[in-house]
């Protein structure tokens, strides 16, 4: 163990010539080892960390030079405390230059039980890690900054911020090692964004004392607490970065705050998401930026209650809407600044009384800027747009939460409703009129938690740019009053969707998911317009789904060269048709299911019908899979293993098929007749024409090949 | 909002093999003011628009606009990191030139 001084002049850490055993002395030693205390003092020149470096301690007392840190870790500590119980000491008079936002890193690993001080003197570093294989105890004695992408990590040991002012990108102690964190009355600014920026460890291995601190989260889209079950007992926490701000915890854990503040920013889409109960004992501040830049406070799972335990706490709310939030102690938010919005599922909150809002004036404009009757509609307000618009006016829905039921009845002047500014959510019915047009390239979400209707009046939701219509309505049902057309995806996530016998036209139909939902198709026809390689009908995951489609018709409406997949999900369908002419793209029926009538044919070209290997598709009425001369339809499995086609009785009569890996069974006779080929690995198929069936009568035989062929589309 | 009575006139029309089940939904007073031929025109218009919509398919775009924005932010962050790296490489090269050290690649 020795003390190594950086010599005068510029030098690299890796160079023996940079070091001396005396201050200002000649080169008389080798570069520092883990047992050596390193000193940069008034006699020291510039130093560059040019390789992975190690020392017992680094003390820059009196140093006025430049310390440059490249993309290497400086590891500090061994089994004994550094000289003067200093692990690291920077000073104000030195220049510290990190050349890598994260990689110019420090790792503190001392296994000494002696508390060693760490003073970054407010310098801006890369990642900092505290990780002692045993013992290890560090106390900050100065301010510290690292960039928004850099992380301070407590892996193992004791870390005391000692009331200092620090600004870190992220803080992470999410591991199962025994560790202790103490903040004291520290001011901790977390600047990271788009990440889980403050992550805790397991509640049984992390000792925490942070309740006197103030933690300010300035980045956008940040989550705190992470996926572990630490029950952090925070002091004051302030979210100020906007976007989606969230808390996350393991199941059953509770996070507590003395004061929790969520400040929205000057955007309309800020939200604060709870994944578990949050306890607030002091002040709960939920503040949207303005009456139109509102803050949404919500559960992380639509329809699932999340709670603020606010017993004895002061509520300071403004410009805020709520969804699926319960208060342990009721609060009247009806008259708060900017009023309060009810998006459904809330308990123990008194909201602003609903009032129908009517569009003001005969000009278009932004939803957020219209005078309305008395206010920009809150989620609980019905909306009436019945103005005599002057020509070429556009009403732009620039608010994310538009209101309850939206009714355009009575409007004249052929206005345009533009849903192209943000994702829009409606909490009731939508009634359009024929004398209007639609513009849309954002998602429309239907979230009414009651019985509501959708009347399109011949309008088409264009849904350009990858947008669509989503039903996310816990306990709610939307019933079509006429045909629905969307140029995007139709997604049924939560709630009831009743087509009421009307046509539905959509790019893709998505019923797959896990939310409680009911899809009632009756005798409706669902036209699928997608031409992409995609799962165009996705009912693959049926958890929570009640599906009634036994009389429905699904039609692949457009020609394409791409493979389109229909995920059956084990459900029962009426008719599935892919017969559009000139379409060479294959269709995959994915998974098992039951189909009353399957139509798959094209007189103008060959194509392929694949089934999932191992699946069973049951045909109730007709298997109308037909090729033509020179245009074989290929029937097979996605992989080199068999699928099963089952029909209880009767005759299946097909022609011009190339079949492989297909088991035909169930009781019916399956014929692959003229022009068909046995591609191998089949069973149950009879590669011959179905026998003629006599129609009877004295005039002689009138032949019909089987019964299936009569069910052509 | 005062109550209104609406008439729902269901109809089925077909063209070029495409079948449309739709309805005309209007306030009672507006519906009763229509002549039968006007109703037929509305039906025909609905059918024509339906057929046009079916035969002008759109491609499915998997990414939402929010996802696109997030991806761009991530790319920008990566570019900032790369910029920092390049600046460090430049600084090291300058320093190496000053002290006469041979170039060394920076990880």
Interface residues (C-beta under 8 A of the other chain):
Chain A: X10 X11 X12 X48 X50 X68 X70 X71 X72 X97 X99 X100 X101 X102 X149 X194 X356 X382 X384 X407 X409 X410 X423 X431 X434 X441 X442 X443 X455 X457 X458 X460 X463 X464 X465 X466 X467 X481 X482 X483 X485 X487 X488 X489 X501 X502 X503 X505 X507 X508 X523 X524 X525 X527 X529 X530 X531 X532 X534 X536 X557 X558 X560
Chain B: X1 X4 X8 X10 X19 X20 X21 X22 X23 X24 X25 X27 X42 X45 X46 X49 X50 X53 X54 X55 X57 X58 X59 X60 X61 X62 X63 X64 X65 X66 X70 X73 X74 X77 X80 X81 X84 X85 X87 X88 X91 X92 X95 X98 X99 X101 X104 X106 X107
